[in-house]
């Protein structure tokens, strides 16, 4: 089930970031934007870029609008969208932090759906081959339940990206996040939940 990332609001972006379009690129989108942190950072790093912030959570979109205004990120456009379903292609940069937990209450800011919360995170990389411009890049931060030593997210997503002929790598950033979730019955078979970063580029 697609949902918001639930990032906390910010009054201004962090002082430095590696997430920004390369010089001359003009279109970027932050999927599952939450409070818009990614969109604001990109917009300030590249003031000439059109930056879209999309989410299905109306409260998240309102927070994005407030944060963009406070930061002076005038080219951030908020839009209600199930991932990229309402947007055309041609993006130079796609960033996302989709929910990746299996939330008992199915709260939209943290519930990722699927067997172990991975449904939304698995869906997110299916779009880049369609909407990325040549040379465009995807940066996706999410979580992966590990069962019997196997990363559920990695096993599902990396072959898809390779099939779409995207140059992609996946890195485990933290081996064990949200350890308390493992006490939930739904995670009985999981060894751990790892934080991962997927980067992909369309040649």
KAMO-V487636 format. One record per backbone hydrogen bond with DSSP energy under -0.5 kcal/mol. NH is the residue of the N-H (numbers start at 1). CO is the residue of the C=O. If there is no record, write none. Layout:
NH & CO
NH & CO
//
This chain:
4 & 108
20 & 18
25 & 22
28 & 50
29 & 93
30 & 52
31 & 29
31 & 95
32 & 54
33 & 30
33 & 54
36 & 33
40 & 36
41 & 37
42 & 38
43 & 39
44 & 40
45 & 41
46 & 42
49 & 46
50 & 26
51 & 49
51 & 75
52 & 28
52 & 50
53 & 77
54 & 30
54 & 52
55 & 79
58 & 56
61 & 57
62 & 58
63 & 59
64 & 60
65 & 61
66 & 62
67 & 63
68 & 64
69 & 65
70 & 66
71 & 67
72 & 68
72 & 69
73 & 68
74 & 72
76 & 73
77 & 51
78 & 76
79 & 53
81 & 55
81 & 79
83 & 81
85 & 82
87 & 84
90 & 131
91 & 131
92 & 27
93 & 27
94 & 137
95 & 29
96 & 139
97 & 31
101 & 110
103 & 101
106 & 103
110 & 107
111 & 107
112 & 101
112 & 110
113 & 101
119 & 113
120 & 112
122 & 118
123 & 119
124 & 120
125 & 121
126 & 123
127 & 124
130 & 127
131 & 127
132 & 128
133 & 91
135 & 202
136 & 133
137 & 92
138 & 200
139 & 94
140 & 198
141 & 96
141 & 139
142 & 140
142 & 196
144 & 194
146 & 192
147 & 145
147 & 150
150 & 147
151 & 149
152 & 145
152 & 150
155 & 151
156 & 152
157 & 153
158 & 154
161 & 157
162 & 158
163 & 159
164 & 160
165 & 162
166 & 161
167 & 201
168 & 166
169 & 199
171 & 197
173 & 171
173 & 195
174 & 195
177 & 193
181 & 178
182 & 179
183 & 180
184 & 181
187 & 184
188 & 185
190 & 187
191 & 146
192 & 146
194 & 144
195 & 174
196 & 142
197 & 171
198 & 140
199 & 169
199 & 197
200 & 138
201 & 167
202 & 136
203 & 165
203 & 201
//
